[in-house]
Amino acid sequence: MANGKPDYYDILGVEKTASADEIKKAYRKQALEWHPDKHKDNKEAAEKRFKEINEAYQVLSDSKKRSAYDQFGHQAFSPGGAGRAGGSPFGGAAGNWGPFTYTYTNDGGGNPYAGFDFGDPFEIFEQFFGGGMSSRQRLPRYSIDIEFMEAVHGVTKEVSLDGKERSIKIPAGVDDGTRIQFDDFILSVNVRPHERFERDGADIYLRVEIPYSLAVLGGQTTIPTVDGELKLKIKKGTKSGSTMRLRGHGIKRLRGGGTGDMYIRIFVETPTRLSREQRKLLNDLKREGL
């Protein structure tokens, strides 16, 4: 740590000899892990960490900035810092800041990066991970809570924004943390969990318990899906812990088209209370080696 600021390499968790590709991969991992939407219980600390991660990437992803940082540390970006010796490596009025475009104004002849706030890290995240919002836009941000099935099928919500009633359409396939850019604002979607379904991207997972007799003899059972109930065929001799895949019974993909799959996890129920007749039947099976 120099001048009270943590080392950029330490922030991204890479060695000083890391390649550009290693730095990019480390940034992706850290940015996804520390995005504030995933730390709602401690959002302030997550936002601070998220900004540090983006600041570190913006320097280390550019060969000139990285070279200056390796030589002078954080002083390379301070007014009159060591990075000014022999001419600033940041000459010019505009260029590429990592994968993004930046501009600045140099009014006083000093280091043009003095006081530079490194832009909006949330916009950087959105552009780097496919959001595509221009850095010149400064749109207000809002959040909305919706139910699991509303996220699956899409929903139109009547909301009040800045005292104005608005009708907004949320497309099918949104996931928790999805950001949607409208003409004049950005909406962050929070999806409430479902009591039975688990989600992984566009895929759905469901735990289904079946009686021992059905597992042994086979047959049918009714299960819920995101599109309604479905008759599921159980093969003879199905073992507890087996997984069945139903193609196309998952969630519509928000980007790229297509639909995910549904995975059924089969668990065989073990009865805890038996009638006399049931106990006799099981003892008969036991004697037969079943």
C-alpha positions in Angstrom: 0.0 0.0 0.0 1.3 3.4 -1.0 0.0 6.8 0.0 -2.8 5.1 1.9 -4.0 3.3 -1.4 -3.9 -0.4 -1.8 -1.6 -1.9 -4.5 -3.4 -2.4 -7.8 -1.9 -5.8 -8.3 -3.1 -6.9 -4.9 -6.6 -5.6 -5.6 -6.9 -7.8 -8.7 -5.1 -10.7 -7.0 -2.4 -11.0 -9.7 1.4 -11.0 -9.7 3.3 -8.0 -11.1 4.4 -10.3 -14.0 0.8 -11.1 -15.0 -0.1 -11.0 -18.6 -2.8 -8.7 -20.1 -5.1 -11.8 -20.4 -4.5 -12.8 -16.8 -5.3 -9.2 -15.7 -8.5 -9.2 -17.8 -9.6 -12.5 -16.4 -8.8 -11.4 -12.8 -10.9 -8.2 -13.4 -13.9 -10.2 -14.6 -13.7 -12.5 -11.6 -13.3 -9.7 -9.0 -15.9 -7.4 -10.6 -18.5 -10.2 -10.7 -17.8 -11.2 -7.1 -17.9 -7.6 -5.7 -20.7 -6.1 -7.7 -22.9 -4.2 -5.1 -26.0 -5.9 -6.3 -24.6 -9.1 -4.8 -23.9 -7.6 -1.5 -27.1 -5.9 -0.5 -26.4 -6.4 3.2 -23.1 -4.4 3.0 -23.6 -2.4 -0.2 -21.4 0.6 0.9 -18.3 -1.6 1.4 -19.0 -3.5 -1.8 -19.3 -0.2 -3.8 -15.9 0.9 -2.4 -14.3 -2.4 -3.3 -16.0 -2.4 -6.8 -14.6 1.1 -7.5 -11.1 0.0 -6.4 -11.3 -3.0 -8.7 -12.2 -0.9 -11.7 -9.6 1.7 -10.9 -6.9 -1.0 -10.8 -8.0 -2.5 -14.0 -8.1 0.8 -15.8 -4.4 1.3 -15.0 -3.1 -2.2 -15.4 -4.9 -2.9 -18.6 -3.1 -0.1 -20.4 0.6 -0.7 -21.1 1.6 3.0 -20.7 -0.3 3.5 -17.5 0.9 0.2 -16.1 4.5 1.0 -16.9 4.2 4.4 -15.1 2.6 2.7 -12.1 5.3 0.0 -12.0 7.9 2.7 -11.9 6.4 5.4 -9.7 3.4 3.8 -8.0 0.4 5.9 -7.2 2.5 9.1 -7.5 2.3 8.7 -11.2 -1.3 10.0 -11.0 -0.8 12.7 -8.5 -0.2 16.5 -9.2 3.5 17.0 -9.6 4.1 13.3 -8.9 7.1 11.3 -9.9 5.4 10.3 -13.1 5.9 13.8 -14.4 9.7 13.3 -14.6 10.9 13.1 -18.1 7.4 14.0 -19.5 4.1 12.5 -18.7 3.4 9.2 -20.2 -0.2 10.3 -20.5 0.2 12.9 -23.2 -2.7 13.9 -25.5 -6.3 14.9 -25.0 -8.1 11.6 -25.5 -7.6 7.9 -25.9 -8.4 4.5 -24.8 -8.7 3.8 -21.0 -8.6 0.0 -21.0 -11.4 -1.1 -23.4 -13.2 2.2 -23.0 -12.9 5.7 -24.4 -12.0 8.6 -22.1 -11.5 12.4 -22.4 -10.1 15.0 -20.1 -9.4 18.7 -19.9 -6.0 19.9 -18.8 -6.5 23.4 -17.5 -3.5 24.1 -15.3 -0.6 22.5 -17.0 -0.2 19.9 -14.3 -0.8 16.2 -14.5 -4.0 15.8 -16.5 -4.9 12.8 -14.4 -4.9 14.8 -11.1 -8.3 14.3 -9.4 -9.5 12.0 -12.2 -12.3 9.9 -10.8 -11.8 7.0 -13.3 -15.4 7.4 -14.5 -18.4 5.5 -13.4 -17.3 1.9 -12.5 -20.9 0.7 -12.9 -20.9 1.9 -16.5 -17.6 0.2 -17.0 -19.0 -3.0 -15.6 -22.0 -2.8 -17.9 -20.0 -2.1 -21.0 -17.4 -4.8 -20.2 -20.0 -7.4 -19.5 -22.4 -6.5 -22.3 -24.5 -3.7 -21.0 -23.3 -1.3 -23.7 -24.2 2.1 -22.1 -22.3 5.1 -23.3 -20.0 6.8 -20.7 -21.5 10.1 -21.7 -24.9 9.1 -20.4 -25.8 9.9 -16.8 -29.2 8.2 -16.3 -31.0 7.9 -13.0 -31.1 4.4 -11.5 -34.0 2.6 -9.9 -34.7 -0.9 -8.6 -37.8 -3.0 -8.6 -38.7 -6.3 -6.9 -40.6 -8.9 -8.9 -41.7 -12.5 -8.4 -39.8 -15.5 -9.8 -42.6 -16.3 -12.3 -42.8 -12.7 -13.4 -39.1 -12.9 -14.3 -39.7 -16.1 -16.2 -42.6 -14.9 -18.3 -42.1 -11.1 -18.3 -44.4 -8.6 -16.7 -45.7 -5.1 -17.1 -45.5 -3.0 -14.0 -47.1 0.3 -13.1 -44.6 2.3 -11.1 -44.1 5.9 -9.8 -40.8 7.5 -10.8 -40.1 11.0 -9.6 -43.8 11.5 -8.9 -44.8 10.3 -12.4 -46.8 7.2 -13.1 -45.1 4.9 -15.6 -45.9 1.6 -17.3 -42.7 -0.4 -17.8 -42.3 -3.7 -19.5 -39.9 -6.2 -18.1 -38.9 -8.8 -20.6 -39.1 -12.6 -20.1 -35.9 -14.2 -18.9 -34.6 -11.4 -16.6 -32.5 -12.7 -13.6 -31.8 -11.3 -10.2 -29.4 -8.3 -10.7 -30.3 -7.7 -14.4 -30.1 -4.1 -15.4 -32.4 -2.8 -18.1 -31.7 0.6 -19.8 -34.8 2.5 -20.8 -34.7 5.8 -22.7 -34.4 8.0 -19.6 -33.4 5.7 -16.7 -31.8 2.4 -15.8 -33.7 -0.3 -13.9 -32.1 -2.9 -11.7 -34.3 -6.0 -11.2 -34.4 -7.9 -7.9 -36.1 -11.4 -8.3 -37.6 -13.0 -5.3 -36.7 -16.7 -4.9 -39.3 -19.5 -5.7 -40.4 -21.9 -3.0 -39.6 -25.0 -5.2 -37.6 -24.0 -8.4 -33.9 -23.2 -8.3 -32.4 -21.3 -11.2 -29.0 -21.3 -12.9 -29.0 -19.0 -15.8 -31.8 -20.2 -18.2 -31.9 -23.7 -16.6 -34.4 -24.7 -13.9 -33.8 -27.3 -11.1 -36.6 -29.1 -9.2 -36.4 -31.6 -6.4 -39.1 -34.3 -6.7 -39.8 -37.0 -4.1 -41.4 -40.3 -5.2 -42.5 -43.3 -3.2 -40.4 -46.4 -3.1 -42.9 -48.4 -5.1 -42.9 -46.0 -8.0 -39.1 -46.0 -8.0 -39.1 -49.8 -8.2 -42.0 -50.5 -10.5 -42.0 -47.3 -12.6 -45.0 -45.3 -13.6 -45.9 -41.6 -13.8 -46.0 -38.7 -11.4 -47.1 -35.1 -11.9 -44.6 -32.3 -11.5 -44.8 -28.5 -11.8 -42.9 -26.6 -14.5 -42.7 -22.9 -15.2 -45.4 -23.5 -17.9 -47.7 -25.6 -15.8 -48.0 -29.2 -14.6 -46.5 -32.1 -16.6 -46.8 -35.9 -16.5 -43.3 -37.3 -15.8 -42.5 -40.9 -16.7 -40.5 -42.7 -14.0 -38.5 -45.7 -15.3 -38.4 -49.0 -13.4 -35.5 -49.2 -10.9 -35.0 -45.4 -10.7 -32.4 -44.7 -8.0 -32.6 -42.0 -5.4 -30.4 -39.0 -6.5 -31.0 -39.6 -10.2 -31.3 -36.6 -12.5 -33.7 -36.3 -15.5 -33.4 -33.6 -18.1 -36.4 -32.0 -19.9 -35.1 -30.1 -22.9 -36.7 -26.7 -23.5 -38.7 -26.6 -20.3 -36.4 -23.9 -18.7 -36.4 -20.2 -19.0 -36.3 -18.0 -22.2 -32.8 -16.6 -22.6 -32.7 -12.9 -22.4 -29.9 -12.6 -24.9 -29.1 -15.0 -27.7 -32.5 -16.6 -28.0 -33.6 -20.1 -27.2 -34.8 -21.6 -23.9 -33.0 -23.4 -21.1 -33.7 -26.9 -19.8 -35.3 -28.3 -16.7 -33.4 -30.7 -14.5 -35.4 -33.0 -12.2 -33.7 -34.4 -9.2 -35.4 -37.6 -8.1 -35.3 -38.7 -4.4 -37.0 -41.8 -3.2 -39.0 -41.3 0.0 -38.2 -43.4 3.0 -41.3 -44.0 5.0 -41.0 -43.5 8.8 -44.4 -45.0 9.7 -45.6 -48.3 8.4 -48.9 -50.2 8.8 -48.8 -53.9 9.8 -49.5 -54.9 6.3 -46.8 -52.7 4.9 -44.3 -54.0 7.3 -45.2 -57.5 6.4 -44.7 -56.8 2.7 -41.3 -55.2 3.3 -40.2 -58.1 5.4 -41.2 -60.4 2.6 -39.2 -58.4 0.1 -36.3 -58.5 2.6 -36.4 -62.2 2.7 -36.3 -62.2 -1.1 -33.2 -60.1 -1.0 -34.8 -56.9 -2.2 
